[in-house]
């Protein structure tokens, strides 16, 4: 699960101990409990001395999730979970396909060829530019305009709340799709980690589970398509920016995806951040333009990956099956692995903000000195 150069990385995460959820730092392959320094990851990330923070050694990182050992959780706690959509030209076209197909995967292949020929030029324009406005006018006249193209090449990015605070699952957990969805896929993404003052301090990996049939019926169903039990996976760790890992590493990252089914199906894909239409810093800026996040936030940056490889029936493309294993990886951030189930069958989300505060208070971790 670790980055290829983990010996040079500052890695922050959360584990579940008998005492409760605990922020940790990984150093030289050893997991250290730093809750005495910062009771939450949100507090830890506000510190300017992360490179020197120490804690109590718990176990080797290879022991995580083993019987009797700490279980890895999503590496965020009090941060809001936000996401940007339609940030790549390919995904923009796929959203328009969903819209025109009204969520019917059987119609997607026919529509795809027509759209590629007519709106493929969106790859060449800068969102919000004069060229984008000219293309928009031409597409409207041709009857090809869409709300998805508006956020793909217009001045305003699509930014939405992916899930409630504390609802994300971590490495090794089941990830959920709605039980009434029959056209869905993973979305392998880089996730920016932002503090309360808008400082981007690091990144992690994420799976922004996508229900193509539900959102395709109506964009007003975005909340139902995106925010479901176990539908947000993050991890395995947050890698903090330093001399060995910078925003330029994010901008040039290639995120690899491997899906392996119990039916021996295998699909591979990539998400190349170099092809994103808006820089991650611009997405963060728009997220904060008229909003505050006193506990910080994380922001999914969107994905280039749009699976069209047929799984069962010609022309119907890809959809998940229960038991699929999804592995999302890039050398500088490690690997996030989850198994697919339904949101109904995934472990219910039962530990909320009140539970966290009560737990921290019972452990004596809410003293004023514990906060940055």
C-alpha positions as CSV (number, residue, x, y, z in Angstrom):
1,X,0.0,0.0,0.0
2,X,3.0,2.3,0.5
3,X,4.5,4.8,-2.0
4,X,7.5,3.5,-3.9
5,X,9.7,6.1,-2.1
6,X,7.9,5.8,1.3
7,X,11.2,6.1,3.1
8,X,11.3,9.7,2.0
9,X,7.6,10.4,2.6
10,X,5.5,12.0,5.4
11,X,2.5,9.7,5.5
12,X,-0.6,10.5,7.7
13,X,-3.5,8.2,8.3
14,X,-6.0,6.9,10.8
15,X,-6.3,3.5,12.4
16,X,-8.9,2.0,14.7
17,X,-7.5,0.9,18.0
18,X,-9.4,-0.6,20.9
19,X,-9.5,3.0,22.4
20,X,-11.0,4.4,19.2
21,X,-10.0,6.1,15.9
22,X,-6.5,7.4,16.1
23,X,-4.4,9.6,13.9
24,X,-1.0,8.1,12.9
25,X,2.2,8.9,11.0
26,X,4.1,6.3,9.2
27,X,7.9,6.5,9.4
28,X,10.3,3.9,8.0
29,X,7.4,1.4,7.6
30,X,6.3,1.7,11.3
31,X,2.9,3.2,12.3
32,X,3.1,5.7,15.1
33,X,0.1,6.9,17.3
34,X,0.3,10.7,17.4
35,X,-3.0,11.3,19.1
36,X,-1.2,12.9,22.1
37,X,0.0,15.6,19.8
38,X,-3.1,16.0,17.7
39,X,-6.4,14.2,18.5
40,X,-7.7,14.4,14.9
41,X,-6.1,14.4,11.5
42,X,-7.7,17.8,10.9
43,X,-5.7,19.1,13.8
44,X,-2.5,17.3,12.8
45,X,-2.6,18.8,9.3
46,X,-2.8,22.3,10.6
47,X,0.7,22.0,12.2
48,X,3.8,23.4,10.6
49,X,6.1,20.8,12.2
50,X,4.8,17.6,10.7
51,X,8.3,16.5,9.7
52,X,9.3,16.4,13.4
53,X,6.1,15.1,15.0
54,X,6.7,11.8,16.9
55,X,4.5,9.3,18.6
56,X,4.1,5.9,20.1
57,X,5.0,3.0,17.8
58,X,2.1,0.7,17.2
59,X,3.1,-1.9,14.5
60,X,4.7,-2.3,11.1
61,X,2.5,-1.0,8.3
62,X,2.4,-4.6,6.9
63,X,0.5,-5.7,10.0
64,X,-2.4,-3.3,9.5
65,X,-5.8,-5.1,9.2
66,X,-4.3,-8.4,10.4
67,X,-6.2,-10.2,13.2
68,X,-5.5,-8.4,16.5
69,X,-3.8,-5.5,14.8
70,X,-5.0,-1.9,14.1
71,X,-7.5,-1.5,11.2
72,X,-6.8,1.1,8.6
73,X,-9.5,3.8,8.3
74,X,-10.0,6.6,5.7
75,X,-7.1,9.1,6.4
76,X,-9.5,12.0,7.1
77,X,-11.9,12.8,9.9
78,X,-13.4,16.2,10.4
79,X,-12.7,17.5,6.8
80,X,-15.6,18.0,4.5
81,X,-15.5,15.6,1.5
82,X,-15.9,17.5,-1.7
83,X,-15.6,16.4,-5.4
84,X,-15.1,18.1,-8.7
85,X,-16.7,16.5,-11.8
86,X,-16.4,16.6,-15.5
87,X,-12.8,17.8,-15.3
88,X,-11.5,15.8,-18.3
89,X,-12.8,15.9,-21.9
90,X,-13.4,12.1,-22.0
91,X,-15.5,12.1,-18.9
92,X,-17.4,15.1,-20.2
93,X,-18.4,13.2,-23.3
94,X,-19.3,10.2,-21.2
95,X,-21.6,12.3,-19.0
96,X,-23.3,13.7,-22.1
97,X,-23.8,10.1,-23.3
98,X,-25.4,9.1,-20.0
99,X,-27.7,12.1,-20.3
100,X,-28.8,11.4,-23.9
101,X,-29.1,7.6,-23.1
102,X,-31.3,8.5,-20.1
103,X,-29.2,6.1,-18.1
104,X,-29.7,3.1,-20.5
105,X,-26.3,1.5,-21.1
106,X,-27.6,-0.3,-24.2
107,X,-27.9,3.0,-26.0
108,X,-24.4,4.3,-25.0
109,X,-22.3,2.8,-27.8
110,X,-24.4,4.2,-30.6
111,X,-24.5,7.7,-29.0
112,X,-20.7,7.7,-28.3
113,X,-19.6,7.6,-31.9
114,X,-21.9,10.5,-32.9
115,X,-20.8,12.7,-30.0
116,X,-17.1,12.0,-30.4
117,X,-17.3,13.3,-34.0
118,X,-19.2,16.5,-33.0
119,X,-17.8,17.6,-29.6
120,X,-14.4,15.9,-29.5
121,X,-12.9,19.4,-30.0
122,X,-13.6,20.2,-26.3
123,X,-10.2,18.6,-25.6
124,X,-8.5,21.6,-27.3
125,X,-10.1,24.5,-25.4
126,X,-9.4,26.1,-22.1
127,X,-12.5,26.3,-19.8
128,X,-13.8,29.8,-19.6
129,X,-11.8,31.1,-22.5
130,X,-13.1,33.0,-25.6
131,X,-12.5,29.8,-27.6
132,X,-14.7,27.9,-25.2
133,X,-17.5,30.5,-25.6
134,X,-17.2,30.2,-29.4
135,X,-17.4,26.4,-29.2
136,X,-20.4,26.7,-26.9
137,X,-22.3,28.9,-29.3
138,X,-21.6,26.5,-32.2
139,X,-22.8,23.5,-30.2
140,X,-25.9,25.2,-29.1
141,X,-26.7,26.1,-32.7
142,X,-26.1,22.4,-33.6
143,X,-28.4,21.2,-30.9
144,X,-25.6,19.5,-29.1
145,X,-25.3,21.6,-25.9
146,X,-25.5,19.9,-22.5
147,X,-25.3,20.9,-18.9
148,X,-22.3,18.7,-18.7
149,X,-20.5,20.6,-21.4
150,X,-21.3,23.8,-19.5
151,X,-19.1,22.7,-16.5
152,X,-16.6,21.1,-18.8
153,X,-15.7,24.2,-20.8
154,X,-17.6,27.0,-19.1
155,X,-16.0,29.3,-16.4
156,X,-17.5,27.4,-13.4
157,X,-16.3,24.0,-12.4
158,X,-18.7,21.4,-11.0
159,X,-18.0,21.1,-7.3
160,X,-20.3,19.1,-5.0
161,X,-20.3,17.4,-1.6
162,X,-19.4,13.8,-2.1
163,X,-20.3,12.6,1.4
164,X,-20.8,13.6,5.0
165,X,-17.9,14.1,7.4
166,X,-16.6,10.8,8.7
167,X,-18.5,8.7,6.1
168,X,-15.5,7.6,3.9
169,X,-14.1,4.1,4.1
170,X,-10.4,3.3,3.8
171,X,-8.0,0.7,2.4
172,X,-9.3,-2.9,2.6
173,X,-12.9,-1.9,3.3
174,X,-15.9,-2.8,1.1
175,X,-17.0,0.0,-1.2
176,X,-20.7,0.3,-1.9
177,X,-22.9,0.8,-5.0
178,X,-26.6,1.3,-4.7
179,X,-28.5,-2.0,-4.9
180,X,-30.8,-0.6,-7.6
181,X,-28.0,0.5,-10.0
182,X,-27.1,-1.7,-12.9
183,X,-24.7,0.7,-14.7
184,X,-21.8,1.9,-12.6
185,X,-18.1,2.1,-12.3
186,X,-15.2,3.2,-10.0
187,X,-13.6,6.6,-10.5
188,X,-9.8,6.5,-9.7
189,X,-8.8,10.0,-8.6
190,X,-6.2,12.1,-6.9
191,X,-7.7,13.8,-3.9
192,X,-6.3,17.2,-2.7
193,X,-6.0,17.7,1.1
194,X,-6.7,21.3,2.1
195,X,-6.4,23.0,5.5
196,X,-8.8,25.6,7.0
197,X,-6.9,28.5,5.5
198,X,-7.0,27.0,2.0
199,X,-3.4,25.7,2.0
200,X,-3.1,22.5,-0.1
201,X,-0.9,20.4,2.2
202,X,-0.9,17.0,0.5
203,X,-2.8,14.4,-1.5
204,X,-4.3,10.9,-1.3
205,X,-6.1,8.5,-3.6
206,X,-9.8,8.1,-3.9
207,X,-12.6,6.1,-5.5
208,X,-15.5,8.4,-6.3
209,X,-18.0,5.6,-7.0
210,X,-20.1,6.5,-10.0
211,X,-23.7,5.4,-10.8
212,X,-24.1,6.1,-14.5
213,X,-27.7,5.0,-14.8
214,X,-29.0,7.1,-11.9
215,X,-27.2,10.3,-12.7
216,X,-27.9,9.7,-16.4
217,X,-31.6,9.8,-15.8
218,X,-31.3,13.3,-14.4
219,X,-28.5,15.5,-13.2
220,X,-30.8,16.4,-10.3
221,X,-30.2,12.8,-9.0
222,X,-26.5,13.6,-8.5
223,X,-26.8,13.4,-4.7
224,X,-28.5,10.0,-4.8
225,X,-25.9,8.8,-7.3
226,X,-22.9,10.0,-5.4
227,X,-23.7,10.0,-1.7
228,X,-24.5,6.5,-0.4
229,X,-23.2,4.2,2.3
230,X,-19.6,3.2,1.6
231,X,-19.6,5.0,-1.7
232,X,-16.5,7.1,-0.9
233,X,-13.1,5.4,-0.5
234,X,-9.9,7.3,0.5
235,X,-6.4,6.3,1.2
236,X,-4.4,4.5,2.1
237,X,-2.5,7.5,3.5
238,X,-2.3,11.3,3.0
239,X,1.1,12.1,1.6
240,X,2.2,15.6,2.8
241,X,3.9,18.0,0.4
242,X,7.6,18.5,1.0
243,X,10.8,18.6,-1.1
244,X,10.2,15.0,-2.2
245,X,6.5,15.4,-3.1
246,X,5.1,18.6,-4.6
247,X,2.1,19.8,-6.6
248,X,4.0,19.1,-9.8
249,X,4.0,15.4,-8.8
250,X,0.2,15.6,-8.7
251,X,0.0,17.3,-12.0
252,X,2.1,14.6,-13.7
253,X,0.7,11.6,-11.9
254,X,-0.7,8.6,-13.8
255,X,-3.2,6.7,-11.7
256,X,-3.6,3.1,-12.6
257,X,-6.8,1.1,-12.1
258,X,-7.2,-2.6,-12.1
259,X,-10.6,-4.3,-11.6
260,X,-10.7,-8.0,-11.0
261,X,-14.0,-9.9,-10.8
262,X,-14.9,-13.2,-9.3
263,X,-16.0,-14.1,-12.8
264,X,-12.3,-13.9,-14.0
265,X,-13.1,-10.5,-15.6
266,X,-10.2,-8.1,-15.6
267,X,-10.2,-4.4,-16.7
268,X,-7.2,-2.0,-16.6
269,X,-7.4,1.7,-17.0
270,X,-5.4,4.9,-16.3
271,X,-6.2,8.4,-15.2
272,X,-3.5,10.9,-16.5
273,X,-3.6,14.1,-14.5
274,X,-1.7,15.9,-17.3
275,X,-4.9,15.8,-19.3
276,X,-7.1,17.6,-16.7
277,X,-8.9,20.6,-18.0
278,X,-8.5,22.7,-14.8
279,X,-5.5,22.8,-12.6
280,X,-6.1,21.2,-9.2
281,X,-5.2,24.6,-7.5
282,X,-8.0,26.2,-9.6
283,X,-10.5,23.6,-8.5
284,X,-9.5,24.2,-4.8
285,X,-9.8,28.0,-5.4
286,X,-13.3,27.6,-6.8
287,X,-14.3,25.3,-3.9
288,X,-13.3,28.1,-1.5
289,X,-14.3,31.1,-3.5
290,X,-17.4,31.9,-1.4
291,X,-17.2,29.2,1.3
292,X,-15.3,28.5,4.4
293,X,-14.1,25.1,5.8
294,X,-13.0,25.6,9.4
295,X,-11.9,21.9,9.7
296,X,-10.4,21.8,6.2
297,X,-11.6,19.7,3.3
298,X,-10.6,17.1,0.7
299,X,-11.3,17.5,-2.9
300,X,-11.6,14.7,-5.5
301,X,-10.2,16.1,-8.8
302,X,-12.1,14.1,-11.3
303,X,-11.0,11.3,-13.6
304,X,-10.1,10.7,-17.2
305,X,-11.1,7.0,-16.8
306,X,-14.5,6.1,-18.4
307,X,-14.9,2.3,-18.8
308,X,-16.5,1.3,-22.1
309,X,-15.0,-2.2,-22.4
310,X,-17.9,-4.7,-22.6
311,X,-18.3,-7.1,-19.7
312,X,-21.3,-9.3,-20.4
313,X,-23.1,-8.0,-23.5
314,X,-21.8,-6.4,-26.7
315,X,-22.4,-2.6,-26.6
316,X,-23.4,-2.4,-23.0
317,X,-20.0,-1.5,-21.7
318,X,-18.8,-2.1,-18.1
319,X,-20.6,-2.3,-14.8
320,X,-19.6,-3.6,-11.4
321,X,-20.5,-7.0,-10.0
322,X,-20.5,-7.9,-6.4
323,X,-17.1,-9.1,-5.3
324,X,-15.1,-7.1,-7.7
325,X,-11.7,-6.0,-6.4
326,X,-10.7,-2.4,-7.3
327,X,-7.1,-1.4,-7.0
328,X,-6.1,2.3,-7.6
329,X,-2.4,3.1,-7.5
330,X,0.3,5.6,-8.4
331,X,3.9,5.3,-7.3
332,X,4.0,8.5,-5.2
333,X,0.8,7.8,-3.3
334,X,0.7,4.0,-3.0
335,X,-2.3,1.7,-3.6
336,X,-5.9,1.9,-2.5
337,X,-7.7,-1.5,-2.6
338,X,-11.4,-2.1,-2.0
339,X,-14.0,-4.8,-2.7
340,X,-17.3,-4.0,-4.2
341,X,-20.6,-4.7,-2.5
342,X,-23.9,-2.9,-2.3
343,X,-24.4,0.1,-0.1
344,X,-27.1,-1.9,1.7
345,X,-24.7,-4.8,2.4
346,X,-21.7,-2.7,3.3
347,X,-20.9,-2.2,7.0
348,X,-23.3,0.5,8.1
349,X,-21.9,4.0,9.0
350,X,-22.6,4.3,12.7
351,X,-19.7,6.4,14.1
352,X,-20.5,10.1,13.6
353,X,-19.2,13.4,14.9
354,X,-20.9,13.1,18.3
355,X,-19.3,9.7,18.8
356,X,-15.9,11.0,17.9
357,X,-16.1,13.9,20.3
358,X,-17.3,11.6,23.1
359,X,-14.6,9.1,22.4
360,X,-11.8,11.8,22.4
361,X,-13.2,13.3,25.6
362,X,-13.2,9.9,27.3
363,X,-9.5,9.4,26.3
364,X,-8.5,12.8,27.7
365,X,-7.5,14.0,24.2
366,X,-9.6,17.2,24.1
367,X,-7.3,19.2,26.5
368,X,-6.4,22.5,25.0
369,X,-2.7,21.5,24.7
370,X,-3.7,18.8,22.3
371,X,-4.7,21.2,19.6
372,X,-2.5,23.0,17.1
